[in-house]
Amino acid sequence: MSATIMEEAQKELTLYEVAERLGVSYDTVLRRVKSKKIRARKEGHEYRVKVKDLEKYIESTYLD
């Protein structure tokens, strides 16, 4: 895997960015994070989602 691809996989997104990528609302993403369907970490008052974790969620949800 090239360095650029690895860097992108480690990049963290806000829930707003995740919502935009999935085409759903912020509230939907927040519910999925709180129910542990999307892996995220809390930083202060905000959640962050790694691109690789979002990709895993997409694969498990949309490609079954």
Backbone as CSV, one residue per row, in Angstrom:
resi,resn,N_x,N_y,N_z,CA_x,CA_y,CA_z,C_x,C_y,C_z
1,MET,0.851,-1.180,0.000,0.000,0.000,0.000,0.892,1.237,0.000
2,SER,0.581,2.193,-0.836,1.428,3.380,-0.901,1.192,4.278,0.308
3,ALA,2.133,5.174,0.548,2.044,6.067,1.699,0.803,6.944,1.619
4,THR,0.443,7.402,0.441,-0.716,8.272,0.286,-2.005,7.542,0.644
5,ILE,-2.148,6.303,0.209,-3.337,5.520,0.525,-3.398,5.248,2.028
6,MET,-2.268,4.947,2.621,-2.232,4.693,4.067,-2.570,5.960,4.847
7,GLU,-2.073,7.101,4.384,-2.382,8.364,5.050,-3.871,8.658,4.960
8,GLU,-4.481,8.410,3.811,-5.917,8.643,3.634,-6.716,7.735,4.561
9,ALA,-6.306,6.483,4.716,-7.016,5.533,5.575,-6.968,5.974,7.036
10,GLN,-5.892,6.648,7.442,-5.744,7.105,8.819,-6.401,8.468,9.052
11,LYS,-6.764,9.154,7.977,-7.395,10.466,8.099,-8.697,10.335,8.874
12,GLU,-8.990,11.344,9.675,-10.212,11.321,10.465,-11.208,12.349,9.940
13,LEU,-12.462,11.956,9.963,-13.541,12.789,9.464,-14.466,13.195,10.606
14,THR,-15.091,14.353,10.467,-16.135,14.735,11.410,-17.413,13.991,11.026
15,LEU,-18.394,14.005,11.908,-19.652,13.346,11.587,-20.367,14.047,10.438
16,TYR,-20.164,15.342,10.300,-20.741,16.069,9.166,-20.140,15.570,7.850
17,GLU,-18.832,15.344,7.848,-18.171,14.829,6.645,-18.631,13.404,6.328
18,VAL,-18.808,12.589,7.367,-19.301,11.226,7.174,-20.709,11.276,6.590
19,ALA,-21.556,12.132,7.134,-22.935,12.267,6.641,-22.950,12.658,5.163
20,GLU,-22.074,13.574,4.797,-21.994,14.005,3.405,-21.570,12.857,2.496
21,ARG,-20.590,12.092,2.924,-20.111,10.958,2.113,-21.169,9.873,1.971
22,LEU,-21.973,9.667,3.021,-22.993,8.622,2.986,-24.315,9.105,2.387
23,GLY,-24.483,10.414,2.289,-25.726,10.963,1.771,-26.873,10.845,2.761
24,VAL,-26.543,10.943,4.048,-27.547,10.878,5.108,-27.368,12.098,6.019
25,SER,-28.259,12.242,6.980,-28.177,13.392,7.884,-27.135,13.174,8.979
26,TYR,-26.738,14.272,9.582,-25.824,14.230,10.723,-26.417,13.376,11.835
27,ASP,-27.726,13.560,12.098,-28.381,12.807,13.173,-28.339,11.301,12.926
28,THR,-28.485,10.893,11.669,-28.403,9.470,11.328,-27.016,8.933,11.642
29,VAL,-25.992,9.671,11.270,-24.616,9.239,11.553,-24.396,9.185,13.062
30,LEU,-24.859,10.178,13.782,-24.693,10.193,15.237,-25.358,8.973,15.871
31,ARG,-26.558,8.619,15.420,-27.230,7.418,15.948,-26.414,6.166,15.667
32,ARG,-25.852,6.078,14.466,-25.056,4.893,14.107,-23.772,4.820,14.907
33,VAL,-23.192,5.961,15.235,-21.990,5.987,16.077,-22.353,5.566,17.500
34,LYS,-23.428,6.123,18.028,-23.824,5.801,19.403,-24.244,4.342,19.555
35,SER,-24.780,3.749,18.486,-25.163,2.337,18.539,-23.993,1.424,18.159
36,LYS,-22.834,2.046,17.942,-21.576,1.350,17.631,-21.589,0.653,16.269
37,LYS,-22.460,1.089,15.361,-22.456,0.564,13.999,-21.306,1.181,13.204
38,ILE,-20.989,2.438,13.524,-19.825,3.117,12.932,-18.847,3.365,14.075
39,ARG,-17.627,2.886,13.903,-16.601,3.066,14.931,-16.109,4.512,14.912
40,ALA,-16.042,5.122,16.083,-15.593,6.517,16.197,-14.963,6.727,17.558
41,ARG,-14.206,7.799,17.648,-13.659,8.178,18.951,-14.116,9.598,19.254
42,LYS,-14.282,9.865,20.517,-14.747,11.180,20.930,-13.551,12.054,21.254
43,GLU,-13.549,13.234,20.691,-12.493,14.218,20.938,-13.167,15.471,21.467
44,GLY,-13.084,15.660,22.763,-13.807,16.782,23.370,-15.305,16.521,23.260
45,HIS,-16.004,17.412,22.561,-17.446,17.258,22.373,-17.790,16.701,20.999
46,GLU,-16.785,16.361,20.220,-17.027,15.892,18.857,-16.498,14.479,18.662
47,TYR,-17.123,13.786,17.717,-16.662,12.457,17.331,-15.801,12.561,16.080
48,ARG,-14.879,11.628,15.937,-14.040,11.513,14.743,-14.102,10.081,14.254
49,VAL,-14.183,9.915,12.941,-14.268,8.597,12.315,-13.106,8.456,11.346
50,LYS,-12.317,7.404,11.489,-11.226,7.156,10.546,-11.826,6.705,9.219
51,VAL,-11.206,7.125,8.126,-11.672,6.758,6.795,-11.743,5.244,6.662
52,LYS,-10.748,4.534,7.185,-10.751,3.067,7.067,-11.933,2.455,7.808
53,ASP,-12.338,3.047,8.940,-13.500,2.537,9.672,-14.793,2.831,8.922
54,LEU,-14.857,3.970,8.269,-16.023,4.291,7.447,-16.112,3.322,6.275
55,GLU,-14.982,3.021,5.664,-14.968,2.075,4.538,-15.435,0.691,4.981
56,LYS,-15.023,0.259,6.174,-15.477,-1.035,6.709,-16.991,-1.021,6.914
57,TYR,-17.501,0.078,7.441,-18.948,0.202,7.652,-19.689,0.129,6.315
58,ILE,-19.193,0.843,5.326,-19.838,0.845,4.005,-19.832,-0.559,3.417
59,GLU,-18.703,-1.238,3.505,-18.608,-2.601,2.971,-19.586,-3.542,3.670
60,SER,-19.686,-3.441,4.978,-20.559,-4.357,5.720,-22.035,-4.012,5.555
61,THR,-22.341,-2.756,5.292,-23.734,-2.335,5.218,-24.291,-2.349,3.808
62,TYR,-23.529,-1.826,2.874,-24.049,-1.624,1.529,-23.640,-2.714,0.538
63,LEU,-22.665,-3.525,0.878,-22.183,-4.520,-0.077,-22.555,-5.945,0.300
64,ASP,-23.432,-6.122,1.292,-23.862,-7.479,1.679,-24.789,-8.088,0.657
